[in-house]
Amino acid sequence: MNTLTYLLVKETLWDQLKAEVQDVLDMFSDFFLMIKEVTYDVVAGYIGADITNLLLIAIGVIGVMVICITIINR
C-alpha cells in the first residue's frame, strides 16, 4: 500500500522528511508562543514591557554568573 501511495504521489523521502521537520518546528513554535502568552504578556501587562525586559535580562545575567562561578570553583 505504501509503495502504491509513493508511486501515485511521487513524493520523495527527502520531501517527507522536510515536512516532518517543519511540523516539529511548528509544534515547538506553538509551544513557546503559548508559554510567552501565559507568562511574558501577563507580566508585561501588569508592570510594563520595559521593566519586564530588564527583569529578564537581570535573571539571565544572574544565571550566567552562577554558571561561571560553579565552573571557576571546580
Predicted model as a PDB file, atoms N, CA, C, CB and O in Angstrom, pLDDT in the B-factor column:
MODEL        1                                                                  
ATOM      1  N   MET A   1       0.828  -1.191   0.000  1.00 63.00           N  
ATOM      2  CA  MET A   1       0.000   0.000   0.000  1.00 63.00           C  
ATOM      3  C   MET A   1       0.875   1.259   0.000  1.00 63.00           C  
ATOM      4  CB  MET A   1      -0.943  -0.004   1.215  1.00 63.00           C  
ATOM      5  O   MET A   1       0.589   2.219  -0.716  1.00 63.00           O  
ATOM      6  N   ASN A   2       1.939   1.247   0.805  1.00 65.00           N  
ATOM      7  CA  ASN A   2       2.845   2.400   0.832  1.00 65.00           C  
ATOM      8  C   ASN A   2       3.517   2.606  -0.511  1.00 65.00           C  
ATOM      9  CB  ASN A   2       3.902   2.224   1.917  1.00 65.00           C  
ATOM     10  O   ASN A   2       3.728   3.739  -0.945  1.00 65.00           O  
ATOM     11  N   THR A   3       3.854   1.500  -1.169  1.00 67.00           N  
ATOM     12  CA  THR A   3       4.503   1.601  -2.475  1.00 67.00           C  
ATOM     13  C   THR A   3       3.548   2.213  -3.490  1.00 67.00           C  
ATOM     14  CB  THR A   3       4.982   0.218  -2.955  1.00 67.00           C  
ATOM     15  O   THR A   3       3.953   3.037  -4.310  1.00 67.00           O  
ATOM     16  N   LEU A   4       2.300   1.816  -3.440  1.00 66.00           N  
ATOM     17  CA  LEU A   4       1.305   2.374  -4.346  1.00 66.00           C  
ATOM     18  C   LEU A   4       1.120   3.866  -4.091  1.00 66.00           C  
ATOM     19  CB  LEU A   4      -0.031   1.638  -4.194  1.00 66.00           C  
ATOM     20  O   LEU A   4       1.050   4.653  -5.035  1.00 66.00           O  
ATOM     21  N   THR A   5       1.042   4.254  -2.830  1.00 65.00           N  
ATOM     22  CA  THR A   5       0.913   5.669  -2.494  1.00 65.00           C  
ATOM     23  C   THR A   5       2.132   6.438  -2.960  1.00 65.00           C  
ATOM     24  CB  THR A   5       0.716   5.853  -0.987  1.00 65.00           C  
ATOM     25  O   THR A   5       2.003   7.540  -3.494  1.00 65.00           O  
ATOM     26  N   TYR A   6       3.307   5.875  -2.766  1.00 61.00           N  
ATOM     27  CA  TYR A   6       4.538   6.522  -3.191  1.00 61.00           C  
ATOM     28  C   TYR A   6       4.562   6.722  -4.703  1.00 61.00           C  
ATOM     29  CB  TYR A   6       5.745   5.702  -2.748  1.00 61.00           C  
ATOM     30  O   TYR A   6       4.968   7.775  -5.195  1.00 61.00           O  
ATOM     31  N   LEU A   7       4.127   5.708  -5.424  1.00 62.00           N  
ATOM     32  CA  LEU A   7       4.124   5.815  -6.878  1.00 62.00           C  
ATOM     33  C   LEU A   7       3.098   6.821  -7.387  1.00 62.00           C  
ATOM     34  CB  LEU A   7       3.856   4.464  -7.492  1.00 62.00           C  
ATOM     35  O   LEU A   7       3.334   7.498  -8.387  1.00 62.00           O  
ATOM     36  N   LEU A   8       1.962   6.921  -6.702  1.00 64.00           N  
ATOM     37  CA  LEU A   8       0.927   7.846  -7.140  1.00 64.00           C  
ATOM     38  C   LEU A   8       1.279   9.297  -6.798  1.00 64.00           C  
ATOM     39  CB  LEU A   8      -0.405   7.469  -6.510  1.00 64.00           C  
ATOM     40  O   LEU A   8       1.017  10.202  -7.589  1.00 64.00           O  
ATOM     41  N   VAL A   9       1.852   9.509  -5.661  1.00 63.00           N  
ATOM     42  CA  VAL A   9       2.109  10.873  -5.208  1.00 63.00           C  
ATOM     43  C   VAL A   9       3.440  11.385  -5.731  1.00 63.00           C  
ATOM     44  CB  VAL A   9       2.087  10.940  -3.687  1.00 63.00           C  
ATOM     45  O   VAL A   9       3.590  12.585  -5.962  1.00 63.00           O  
ATOM     46  N   LYS A  10       4.394  10.510  -5.920  1.00 68.00           N  
ATOM     47  CA  LYS A  10       5.735  10.857  -6.386  1.00 68.00           C  
ATOM     48  C   LYS A  10       6.442  11.792  -5.395  1.00 68.00           C  
ATOM     49  CB  LYS A  10       5.662  11.514  -7.773  1.00 68.00           C  
ATOM     50  O   LYS A  10       7.168  12.706  -5.784  1.00 68.00           O  
ATOM     51  N   GLU A  11       6.207  11.534  -4.124  1.00 67.00           N  
ATOM     52  CA  GLU A  11       6.850  12.319  -3.079  1.00 67.00           C  
ATOM     53  C   GLU A  11       8.076  11.565  -2.602  1.00 67.00           C  
ATOM     54  CB  GLU A  11       5.874  12.605  -1.900  1.00 67.00           C  
ATOM     55  O   GLU A  11       7.999  10.384  -2.262  1.00 67.00           O  
ATOM     56  N   THR A  12       9.185  12.239  -2.580  1.00 74.00           N  
ATOM     57  CA  THR A  12      10.417  11.561  -2.210  1.00 74.00           C  
ATOM     58  C   THR A  12      10.549  11.495  -0.698  1.00 74.00           C  
ATOM     59  CB  THR A  12      11.630  12.269  -2.822  1.00 74.00           C  
ATOM     60  O   THR A  12       9.818  12.156   0.040  1.00 74.00           O  
ATOM     61  N   LEU A  13      11.479  10.698  -0.265  1.00 76.00           N  
ATOM     62  CA  LEU A  13      11.756  10.575   1.164  1.00 76.00           C  
ATOM     63  C   LEU A  13      12.231  11.914   1.719  1.00 76.00           C  
ATOM     64  CB  LEU A  13      12.811   9.476   1.426  1.00 76.00           C  
ATOM     65  O   LEU A  13      11.888  12.281   2.843  1.00 76.00           O  
ATOM     66  N   TRP A  14      13.020  12.642   0.930  1.00 80.00           N  
ATOM     67  CA  TRP A  14      13.515  13.943   1.379  1.00 80.00           C  
ATOM     68  C   TRP A  14      12.362  14.922   1.593  1.00 80.00           C  
ATOM     69  CB  TRP A  14      14.515  14.515   0.363  1.00 80.00           C  
ATOM     70  O   TRP A  14      12.386  15.694   2.552  1.00 80.00           O  
ATOM     71  N   ASP A  15      11.358  14.908   0.723  1.00 81.00           N  
ATOM     72  CA  ASP A  15      10.193  15.777   0.881  1.00 81.00           C  
ATOM     73  C   ASP A  15       9.409  15.418   2.134  1.00 81.00           C  
ATOM     74  CB  ASP A  15       9.288  15.686  -0.347  1.00 81.00           C  
ATOM     75  O   ASP A  15       8.942  16.301   2.854  1.00 81.00           O  
ATOM     76  N   GLN A  16       9.264  14.128   2.393  1.00 82.00           N  
ATOM     77  CA  GLN A  16       8.573  13.684   3.597  1.00 82.00           C  
ATOM     78  C   GLN A  16       9.330  14.104   4.841  1.00 82.00           C  
ATOM     79  CB  GLN A  16       8.389  12.172   3.581  1.00 82.00           C  
ATOM     80  O   GLN A  16       8.726  14.541   5.821  1.00 82.00           O  
ATOM     81  N   LEU A  17      10.648  13.975   4.808  1.00 87.00           N  
ATOM     82  CA  LEU A  17      11.473  14.357   5.946  1.00 87.00           C  
ATOM     83  C   LEU A  17      11.382  15.862   6.201  1.00 87.00           C  
ATOM     84  CB  LEU A  17      12.933  13.943   5.711  1.00 87.00           C  
ATOM     85  O   LEU A  17      11.282  16.291   7.350  1.00 87.00           O  
ATOM     86  N   LYS A  18      11.417  16.656   5.144  1.00 89.00           N  
ATOM     87  CA  LYS A  18      11.283  18.101   5.302  1.00 89.00           C  
ATOM     88  C   LYS A  18       9.931  18.463   5.907  1.00 89.00           C  
ATOM     89  CB  LYS A  18      11.463  18.805   3.956  1.00 89.00           C  
ATOM     90  O   LYS A  18       9.841  19.349   6.756  1.00 89.00           O  
ATOM     91  N   ALA A  19       8.890  17.780   5.471  1.00 88.00           N  
ATOM     92  CA  ALA A  19       7.553  18.058   6.002  1.00 88.00           C  
ATOM     93  C   ALA A  19       7.477  17.697   7.487  1.00 88.00           C  
ATOM     94  CB  ALA A  19       6.482  17.278   5.208  1.00 88.00           C  
ATOM     95  O   ALA A  19       6.888  18.439   8.272  1.00 88.00           O  
ATOM     96  N   GLU A  20       8.063  16.575   7.873  1.00 92.00           N  
ATOM     97  CA  GLU A  20       8.051  16.166   9.278  1.00 92.00           C  
ATOM     98  C   GLU A  20       8.840  17.139  10.148  1.00 92.00           C  
ATOM     99  CB  GLU A  20       8.622  14.755   9.424  1.00 92.00           C  
ATOM    100  O   GLU A  20       8.402  17.496  11.241  1.00 92.00           O  
ATOM    101  N   VAL A  21       9.998  17.564   9.664  1.00 94.00           N  
ATOM    102  CA  VAL A  21      10.810  18.531  10.419  1.00 94.00           C  
ATOM    103  C   VAL A  21      10.064  19.849  10.553  1.00 94.00           C  
ATOM    104  CB  VAL A  21      12.179  18.759   9.730  1.00 94.00           C  
ATOM    105  O   VAL A  21      10.096  20.475  11.613  1.00 94.00           O  
ATOM    106  N   GLN A  22       9.398  20.273   9.498  1.00 95.00           N  
ATOM    107  CA  GLN A  22       8.617  21.507   9.558  1.00 95.00           C  
ATOM    108  C   GLN A  22       7.480  21.384  10.572  1.00 95.00           C  
ATOM    109  CB  GLN A  22       8.054  21.852   8.171  1.00 95.00           C  
ATOM    110  O   GLN A  22       7.197  22.335  11.301  1.00 95.00           O  
ATOM    111  N   ASP A  23       6.828  20.223  10.625  1.00 95.00           N  
ATOM    112  CA  ASP A  23       5.775  20.008  11.613  1.00 95.00           C  
ATOM    113  C   ASP A  23       6.314  20.084  13.032  1.00 95.00           C  
ATOM    114  CB  ASP A  23       5.108  18.663  11.387  1.00 95.00           C  
ATOM    115  O   ASP A  23       5.680  20.672  13.908  1.00 95.00           O  
ATOM    116  N   VAL A  24       7.471  19.499  13.262  1.00 95.00           N  
ATOM    117  CA  VAL A  24       8.080  19.540  14.599  1.00 95.00           C  
ATOM    118  C   VAL A  24       8.439  20.984  14.971  1.00 95.00           C  
ATOM    119  CB  VAL A  24       9.347  18.635  14.655  1.00 95.00           C  
ATOM    120  O   VAL A  24       8.198  21.408  16.101  1.00 95.00           O  
ATOM    121  N   LEU A  25       9.007  21.730  14.041  1.00 96.00           N  
ATOM    122  CA  LEU A  25       9.346  23.126  14.312  1.00 96.00           C  
ATOM    123  C   LEU A  25       8.094  23.965  14.583  1.00 96.00           C  
ATOM    124  CB  LEU A  25      10.128  23.716  13.136  1.00 96.00           C  
ATOM    125  O   LEU A  25       8.109  24.857  15.432  1.00 96.00           O  
ATOM    126  N   ASP A  26       7.022  23.677  13.863  1.00 96.00           N  
ATOM    127  CA  ASP A  26       5.768  24.387  14.112  1.00 96.00           C  
ATOM    128  C   ASP A  26       5.217  24.081  15.500  1.00 96.00           C  
ATOM    129  CB  ASP A  26       4.734  24.021  13.051  1.00 96.00           C  
ATOM    130  O   ASP A  26       4.696  24.968  16.176  1.00 96.00           O  
ATOM    131  N   MET A  27       5.336  22.819  15.922  1.00 96.00           N  
ATOM    132  CA  MET A  27       4.880  22.454  17.267  1.00 96.00           C  
ATOM    133  C   MET A  27       5.684  23.180  18.333  1.00 96.00           C  
ATOM    134  CB  MET A  27       4.980  20.942  17.477  1.00 96.00           C  
ATOM    135  O   MET A  27       5.119  23.680  19.305  1.00 96.00           O  
ATOM    136  N   PHE A  28       7.021  23.240  18.155  1.00 95.00           N  
ATOM    137  CA  PHE A  28       7.859  23.949  19.117  1.00 95.00           C  
ATOM    138  C   PHE A  28       7.519  25.435  19.149  1.00 95.00           C  
ATOM    139  CB  PHE A  28       9.338  23.754  18.782  1.00 95.00           C  
ATOM    140  O   PHE A  28       7.452  26.029  20.225  1.00 95.00           O  
ATOM    141  N   SER A  29       7.308  26.032  18.002  1.00 95.00           N  
ATOM    142  CA  SER A  29       6.984  27.459  17.984  1.00 95.00           C  
ATOM    143  C   SER A  29       5.635  27.720  18.643  1.00 95.00           C  
ATOM    144  CB  SER A  29       6.978  27.989  16.544  1.00 95.00           C  
ATOM    145  O   SER A  29       5.483  28.714  19.354  1.00 95.00           O  
ATOM    146  N   ASP A  30       4.656  26.853  18.423  1.00 96.00           N  
ATOM    147  CA  ASP A  30       3.361  26.995  19.084  1.00 96.00           C  
ATOM    148  C   ASP A  30       3.501  26.852  20.597  1.00 96.00           C  
ATOM    149  CB  ASP A  30       2.370  25.957  18.546  1.00 96.00           C  
ATOM    150  O   ASP A  30       2.873  27.591  21.356  1.00 96.00           O  
ATOM    151  N   PHE A  31       4.328  25.897  21.033  1.00 95.00           N  
ATOM    152  CA  PHE A  31       4.531  25.666  22.458  1.00 95.00           C  
ATOM    153  C   PHE A  31       5.158  26.886  23.121  1.00 95.00           C  
ATOM    154  CB  PHE A  31       5.410  24.433  22.681  1.00 95.00           C  
ATOM    155  O   PHE A  31       4.680  27.332  24.164  1.00 95.00           O  
ATOM    156  N   PHE A  32       6.219  27.432  22.534  1.00 94.00           N  
ATOM    157  CA  PHE A  32       6.875  28.580  23.131  1.00 94.00           C  
ATOM    158  C   PHE A  32       6.027  29.844  23.026  1.00 94.00           C  
ATOM    159  CB  PHE A  32       8.218  28.803  22.477  1.00 94.00           C  
ATOM    160  O   PHE A  32       6.110  30.718  23.889  1.00 94.00           O  
ATOM    161  N   LEU A  33       5.224  29.949  21.991  1.00 94.00           N  
ATOM    162  CA  LEU A  33       4.294  31.069  21.890  1.00 94.00           C  
ATOM    163  C   LEU A  33       3.251  30.996  22.999  1.00 94.00           C  
ATOM    164  CB  LEU A  33       3.610  31.082  20.513  1.00 94.00           C  
ATOM    165  O   LEU A  33       2.872  32.024  23.561  1.00 94.00           O  
ATOM    166  N   MET A  34       2.783  29.787  23.319  1.00 95.00           N  
ATOM    167  CA  MET A  34       1.830  29.620  24.406  1.00 95.00           C  
ATOM    168  C   MET A  34       2.464  30.027  25.736  1.00 95.00           C  
ATOM    169  CB  MET A  34       1.333  28.166  24.468  1.00 95.00           C  
ATOM    170  O   MET A  34       1.831  30.712  26.539  1.00 95.00           O  
ATOM    171  N   ILE A  35       3.711  29.608  25.973  1.00 94.00           N  
ATOM    172  CA  ILE A  35       4.396  29.974  27.211  1.00 94.00           C  
ATOM    173  C   ILE A  35       4.558  31.490  27.289  1.00 94.00           C  
ATOM    174  CB  ILE A  35       5.775  29.277  27.301  1.00 94.00           C  
ATOM    175  O   ILE A  35       4.376  32.081  28.354  1.00 94.00           O  
ATOM    176  N   LYS A  36       4.900  32.119  26.162  1.00 91.00           N  
ATOM    177  CA  LYS A  36       5.048  33.576  26.148  1.00 91.00           C  
ATOM    178  C   LYS A  36       3.729  34.263  26.475  1.00 91.00           C  
ATOM    179  CB  LYS A  36       5.562  34.048  24.784  1.00 91.00           C  
ATOM    180  O   LYS A  36       3.709  35.235  27.231  1.00 91.00           O  
ATOM    181  N   GLU A  37       2.637  33.775  25.919  1.00 92.00           N  
ATOM    182  CA  GLU A  37       1.338  34.383  26.175  1.00 92.00           C  
ATOM    183  C   GLU A  37       0.929  34.250  27.634  1.00 92.00           C  
ATOM    184  CB  GLU A  37       0.284  33.757  25.286  1.00 92.00           C  
ATOM    185  O   GLU A  37       0.308  35.155  28.191  1.00 92.00           O  
ATOM    186  N   VAL A  38       1.273  33.133  28.253  1.00 92.00           N  
ATOM    187  CA  VAL A  38       0.866  32.889  29.631  1.00 92.00           C  
ATOM    188  C   VAL A  38       1.758  33.653  30.613  1.00 92.00           C  
ATOM    189  CB  VAL A  38       0.906  31.389  29.937  1.00 92.00           C  
ATOM    190  O   VAL A  38       1.276  34.095  31.656  1.00 92.00           O  
ATOM    191  N   THR A  39       3.036  33.816  30.303  1.00 91.00           N  
ATOM    192  CA  THR A  39       3.949  34.433  31.263  1.00 91.00           C  
ATOM    193  C   THR A  39       4.290  35.872  30.891  1.00 91.00           C  
ATOM    194  CB  THR A  39       5.221  33.616  31.367  1.00 91.00           C  
ATOM    195  O   THR A  39       3.898  36.801  31.597  1.00 91.00           O  
ATOM    196  N   TYR A  40       4.999  36.062  29.817  1.00 90.00           N  
ATOM    197  CA  TYR A  40       5.530  37.387  29.484  1.00 90.00           C  
ATOM    198  C   TYR A  40       4.420  38.407  29.261  1.00 90.00           C  
ATOM    199  CB  TYR A  40       6.406  37.303  28.241  1.00 90.00           C  
ATOM    200  O   TYR A  40       4.487  39.519  29.784  1.00 90.00           O  
ATOM    201  N   ASP A  41       3.413  38.044  28.499  1.00 90.00           N  
ATOM    202  CA  ASP A  41       2.352  39.002  28.182  1.00 90.00           C  
ATOM    203  C   ASP A  41       1.590  39.421  29.437  1.00 90.00           C  
ATOM    204  CB  ASP A  41       1.384  38.403  27.156  1.00 90.00           C  
ATOM    205  O   ASP A  41       1.185  40.577  29.562  1.00 90.00           O  
ATOM    206  N   VAL A  42       1.393  38.483  30.368  1.00 92.00           N  
ATOM    207  CA  VAL A  42       0.683  38.810  31.609  1.00 92.00           C  
ATOM    208  C   VAL A  42       1.517  39.759  32.456  1.00 92.00           C  
ATOM    209  CB  VAL A  42       0.352  37.529  32.408  1.00 92.00           C  
ATOM    210  O   VAL A  42       1.011  40.766  32.951  1.00 92.00           O  
ATOM    211  N   VAL A  43       2.814  39.432  32.623  1.00 91.00           N  
ATOM    212  CA  VAL A  43       3.692  40.283  33.434  1.00 91.00           C  
ATOM    213  C   VAL A  43       3.861  41.652  32.780  1.00 91.00           C  
ATOM    214  CB  VAL A  43       5.070  39.612  33.632  1.00 91.00           C  
ATOM    215  O   VAL A  43       3.833  42.674  33.466  1.00 91.00           O  
ATOM    216  N   ALA A  44       4.034  41.679  31.471  1.00 92.00           N  
ATOM    217  CA  ALA A  44       4.185  42.953  30.770  1.00 92.00           C  
ATOM    218  C   ALA A  44       2.916  43.785  30.872  1.00 92.00           C  
ATOM    219  CB  ALA A  44       4.541  42.717  29.301  1.00 92.00           C  
ATOM    220  O   ALA A  44       2.983  45.014  30.884  1.00 92.00           O  
ATOM    221  N   GLY A  45       1.785  43.146  30.943  1.00 92.00           N  
ATOM    222  CA  GLY A  45       0.535  43.875  31.115  1.00 92.00           C  
ATOM    223  C   GLY A  45       0.425  44.532  32.475  1.00 92.00           C  
ATOM    224  O   GLY A  45      -0.152  45.611  32.609  1.00 92.00           O  
ATOM    225  N   TYR A  46       0.988  43.872  33.498  1.00 93.00           N  
ATOM    226  CA  TYR A  46       0.908  44.428  34.849  1.00 93.00           C  
ATOM    227  C   TYR A  46       1.949  45.509  35.104  1.00 93.00           C  
ATOM    228  CB  TYR A  46       1.069  43.327  35.866  1.00 93.00           C  
ATOM    229  O   TYR A  46       1.611  46.569  35.632  1.00 93.00           O  
ATOM    230  N   ILE A  47       3.205  45.269  34.744  1.00 94.00           N  
ATOM    231  CA  ILE A  47       4.255  46.217  35.135  1.00 94.00           C  
ATOM    232  C   ILE A  47       4.905  46.929  33.955  1.00 94.00           C  
ATOM    233  CB  ILE A  47       5.315  45.500  35.919  1.00 94.00           C  
ATOM    234  O   ILE A  47       5.739  47.809  34.170  1.00 94.00           O  
ATOM    235  N   GLY A  48       4.570  46.597  32.762  1.00 91.00           N  
ATOM    236  CA  GLY A  48       5.125  47.269  31.590  1.00 91.00           C  
ATOM    237  C   GLY A  48       6.186  46.428  30.898  1.00 91.00           C  
ATOM    238  O   GLY A  48       6.844  45.595  31.520  1.00 91.00           O  
ATOM    239  N   ALA A  49       6.338  46.659  29.611  1.00 90.00           N  
ATOM    240  CA  ALA A  49       7.251  45.846  28.803  1.00 90.00           C  
ATOM    241  C   ALA A  49       8.713  46.152  29.103  1.00 90.00           C  
ATOM    242  CB  ALA A  49       6.977  46.067  27.327  1.00 90.00           C  
ATOM    243  O   ALA A  49       9.547  45.246  29.117  1.00 90.00           O  
ATOM    244  N   ASP A  50       9.033  47.437  29.344  1.00 93.00           N  
ATOM    245  CA  ASP A  50      10.434  47.795  29.596  1.00 93.00           C  
ATOM    246  C   ASP A  50      10.951  47.162  30.883  1.00 93.00           C  
ATOM    247  CB  ASP A  50      10.588  49.315  29.666  1.00 93.00           C  
ATOM    248  O   ASP A  50      12.047  46.604  30.907  1.00 93.00           O  
ATOM    249  N   ILE A  51      10.174  47.248  31.938  1.00 94.00           N  
ATOM    250  CA  ILE A  51      10.592  46.675  33.225  1.00 94.00           C  
ATOM    251  C   ILE A  51      10.676  45.158  33.129  1.00 94.00           C  
ATOM    252  CB  ILE A  51       9.614  47.083  34.350  1.00 94.00           C  
ATOM    253  O   ILE A  51      11.577  44.550  33.707  1.00 94.00           O  
ATOM    254  N   THR A  52       9.759  44.550  32.414  1.00 93.00           N  
ATOM    255  CA  THR A  52       9.789  43.100  32.231  1.00 93.00           C  
ATOM    256  C   THR A  52      11.047  42.676  31.488  1.00 93.00           C  
ATOM    257  CB  THR A  52       8.542  42.627  31.474  1.00 93.00           C  
ATOM    258  O   THR A  52      11.684  41.690  31.859  1.00 93.00           O  
ATOM    259  N   ASN A  53      11.408  43.409  30.447  1.00 94.00           N  
ATOM    260  CA  ASN A  53      12.633  43.085  29.708  1.00 94.00           C  
ATOM    261  C   ASN A  53      13.866  43.245  30.587  1.00 94.00           C  
ATOM    262  CB  ASN A  53      12.760  43.972  28.467  1.00 94.00           C  
ATOM    263  O   ASN A  53      14.778  42.421  30.527  1.00 94.00           O  
ATOM    264  N   LEU A  54      13.904  44.294  31.402  1.00 96.00           N  
ATOM    265  CA  LEU A  54      15.026  44.482  32.313  1.00 96.00           C  
ATOM    266  C   LEU A  54      15.113  43.337  33.327  1.00 96.00           C  
ATOM    267  CB  LEU A  54      14.898  45.825  33.041  1.00 96.00           C  
ATOM    268  O   LEU A  54      16.207  42.865  33.638  1.00 96.00           O  
ATOM    269  N   LEU A  55      13.977  42.896  33.835  1.00 94.00           N  
ATOM    270  CA  LEU A  55      13.971  41.766  34.772  1.00 94.00           C  
ATOM    271  C   LEU A  55      14.469  40.489  34.100  1.00 94.00           C  
ATOM    272  CB  LEU A  55      12.560  41.545  35.336  1.00 94.00           C  
ATOM    273  O   LEU A  55      15.231  39.733  34.703  1.00 94.00           O  
ATOM    274  N   LEU A  56      14.052  40.243  32.873  1.00 93.00           N  
ATOM    275  CA  LEU A  56      14.510  39.050  32.167  1.00 93.00           C  
ATOM    276  C   LEU A  56      16.011  39.102  31.893  1.00 93.00           C  
ATOM    277  CB  LEU A  56      13.746  38.890  30.856  1.00 93.00           C  
ATOM    278  O   LEU A  56      16.697  38.085  31.992  1.00 93.00           O  
ATOM    279  N   ILE A  57      16.519  40.281  31.551  1.00 96.00           N  
ATOM    280  CA  ILE A  57      17.960  40.429  31.333  1.00 96.00           C  
ATOM    281  C   ILE A  57      18.707  40.196  32.634  1.00 96.00           C  
ATOM    282  CB  ILE A  57      18.291  41.826  30.765  1.00 96.00           C  
ATOM    283  O   ILE A  57      19.741  39.529  32.645  1.00 96.00           O  
ATOM    284  N   ALA A  58      18.191  40.740  33.735  1.00 97.00           N  
ATOM    285  CA  ALA A  58      18.835  40.559  35.038  1.00 97.00           C  
ATOM    286  C   ALA A  58      18.850  39.086  35.434  1.00 97.00           C  
ATOM    287  CB  ALA A  58      18.116  41.388  36.116  1.00 97.00           C  
ATOM    288  O   ALA A  58      19.862  38.599  35.938  1.00 97.00           O  
ATOM    289  N   ILE A  59      17.758  38.374  35.217  1.00 97.00           N  
ATOM    290  CA  ILE A  59      17.710  36.943  35.539  1.00 97.00           C  
ATOM    291  C   ILE A  59      18.705  36.170  34.688  1.00 97.00           C  
ATOM    292  CB  ILE A  59      16.290  36.386  35.332  1.00 97.00           C  
ATOM    293  O   ILE A  59      19.369  35.261  35.185  1.00 97.00           O  
ATOM    294  N   GLY A  60      18.816  36.521  33.409  1.00 96.00           N  
ATOM    295  CA  GLY A  60      19.784  35.865  32.527  1.00 96.00           C  
ATOM    296  C   GLY A  60      21.215  36.112  32.963  1.00 96.00           C  
ATOM    297  O   GLY A  60      22.035  35.194  32.953  1.00 96.00           O  
ATOM    298  N   VAL A  61      21.527  37.361  33.352  1.00 98.00           N  
ATOM    299  CA  VAL A  61      22.881  37.690  33.806  1.00 98.00           C  
ATOM    300  C   VAL A  61      23.213  36.947  35.091  1.00 98.00           C  
ATOM    301  CB  VAL A  61      23.028  39.206  34.019  1.00 98.00           C  
ATOM    302  O   VAL A  61      24.322  36.435  35.245  1.00 98.00           O  
ATOM    303  N   ILE A  62      22.259  36.885  36.011  1.00 98.00           N  
ATOM    304  CA  ILE A  62      22.489  36.143  37.256  1.00 98.00           C  
ATOM    305  C   ILE A  62      22.713  34.667  36.958  1.00 98.00           C  
ATOM    306  CB  ILE A  62      21.298  36.317  38.226  1.00 98.00           C  
ATOM    307  O   ILE A  62      23.568  34.038  37.582  1.00 98.00           O  
ATOM    308  N   GLY A  63      21.971  34.108  36.027  1.00 97.00           N  
ATOM    309  CA  GLY A  63      22.166  32.707  35.645  1.00 97.00           C  
ATOM    310  C   GLY A  63      23.551  32.455  35.073  1.00 97.00           C  
ATOM    311  O   GLY A  63      24.201  31.470  35.422  1.00 97.00           O  
ATOM    312  N   VAL A  64      24.006  33.345  34.192  1.00 98.00           N  
ATOM    313  CA  VAL A  64      25.353  33.208  33.614  1.00 98.00           C  
ATOM    314  C   VAL A  64      26.410  33.339  34.707  1.00 98.00           C  
ATOM    315  CB  VAL A  64      25.589  34.272  32.506  1.00 98.00           C  
ATOM    316  O   VAL A  64      27.405  32.615  34.698  1.00 98.00           O  
ATOM    317  N   MET A  65      26.199  34.256  35.642  1.00 98.00           N  
ATOM    318  CA  MET A  65      27.151  34.430  36.741  1.00 98.00           C  
ATOM    319  C   MET A  65      27.234  33.179  37.600  1.00 98.00           C  
ATOM    320  CB  MET A  65      26.759  35.629  37.603  1.00 98.00           C  
ATOM    321  O   MET A  65      28.329  32.766  37.983  1.00 98.00           O  
ATOM    322  N   VAL A  66      26.100  32.572  37.909  1.00 97.00           N  
ATOM    323  CA  VAL A  66      26.102  31.356  38.726  1.00 97.00           C  
ATOM    324  C   VAL A  66      26.830  30.222  37.999  1.00 97.00           C  
ATOM    325  CB  VAL A  66      24.655  30.931  39.070  1.00 97.00           C  
ATOM    326  O   VAL A  66      27.598  29.482  38.614  1.00 97.00           O  
ATOM    327  N   ILE A  67      26.590  30.087  36.705  1.00 97.00           N  
ATOM    328  CA  ILE A  67      27.272  29.056  35.920  1.00 97.00           C  
ATOM    329  C   ILE A  67      28.777  29.305  35.920  1.00 97.00           C  
ATOM    330  CB  ILE A  67      26.730  29.024  34.472  1.00 97.00           C  
ATOM    331  O   ILE A  67      29.560  28.373  36.102  1.00 97.00           O  
ATOM    332  N   CYS A  68      29.186  30.561  35.714  1.00 97.00           N  
ATOM    333  CA  CYS A  68      30.623  30.883  35.720  1.00 97.00           C  
ATOM    334  C   CYS A  68      31.250  30.628  37.081  1.00 97.00           C  
ATOM    335  CB  CYS A  68      30.844  32.341  35.318  1.00 97.00           C  
ATOM    336  O   CYS A  68      32.376  30.135  37.156  1.00 97.00           O  
ATOM    337  N   ILE A  69      30.546  30.954  38.155  1.00 97.00           N  
ATOM    338  CA  ILE A  69      31.080  30.720  39.496  1.00 97.00           C  
ATOM    339  C   ILE A  69      31.255  29.234  39.763  1.00 97.00           C  
ATOM    340  CB  ILE A  69      30.164  31.336  40.551  1.00 97.00           C  
ATOM    341  O   ILE A  69      32.256  28.824  40.351  1.00 97.00           O  
ATOM    342  N   THR A  70      30.286  28.416  39.334  1.00 96.00           N  
ATOM    343  CA  THR A  70      30.432  26.978  39.545  1.00 96.00           C  
ATOM    344  C   THR A  70      31.596  26.411  38.736  1.00 96.00           C  
ATOM    345  CB  THR A  70      29.138  26.256  39.176  1.00 96.00           C  
ATOM    346  O   THR A  70      32.287  25.504  39.201  1.00 96.00           O  
ATOM    347  N   ILE A  71      31.818  26.930  37.544  1.00 96.00           N  
ATOM    348  CA  ILE A  71      32.943  26.448  36.731  1.00 96.00           C  
ATOM    349  C   ILE A  71      34.267  26.895  37.359  1.00 96.00           C  
ATOM    350  CB  ILE A  71      32.830  26.971  35.265  1.00 96.00           C  
ATOM    351  O   ILE A  71      35.217  26.113  37.403  1.00 96.00           O  
ATOM    352  N   ILE A  72      34.345  28.124  37.838  1.00 95.00           N  
ATOM    353  CA  ILE A  72      35.582  28.627  38.435  1.00 95.00           C  
ATOM    354  C   ILE A  72      35.905  27.903  39.736  1.00 95.00           C  
ATOM    355  CB  ILE A  72      35.476  30.130  38.687  1.00 95.00           C  
ATOM    356  O   ILE A  72      37.076  27.642  40.013  1.00 95.00           O  
ATOM    357  N   ASN A  73      34.904  27.576  40.535  1.00 93.00           N  
ATOM    358  CA  ASN A  73      35.155  26.946  41.836  1.00 93.00           C  
ATOM    359  C   ASN A  73      35.521  25.481  41.734  1.00 93.00           C  
ATOM    360  CB  ASN A  73      33.952  27.089  42.712  1.00 93.00           C  
ATOM    361  O   ASN A  73      35.898  24.890  42.746  1.00 93.00           O  
ATOM    362  N   ARG A  74      35.433  24.884  40.609  1.00 86.00           N  
ATOM    363  CA  ARG A  74      35.815  23.481  40.489  1.00 86.00           C  
ATOM    364  C   ARG A  74      37.258  23.366  40.427  1.00 86.00           C  
ATOM    365  CB  ARG A  74      35.208  22.833  39.301  1.00 86.00           C  
ATOM    366  O   ARG A  74      37.785  22.259  40.324  1.00 86.00           O  
TER     367      ARG A  74                                                      
ENDMDL                                                                          
END                                                                             
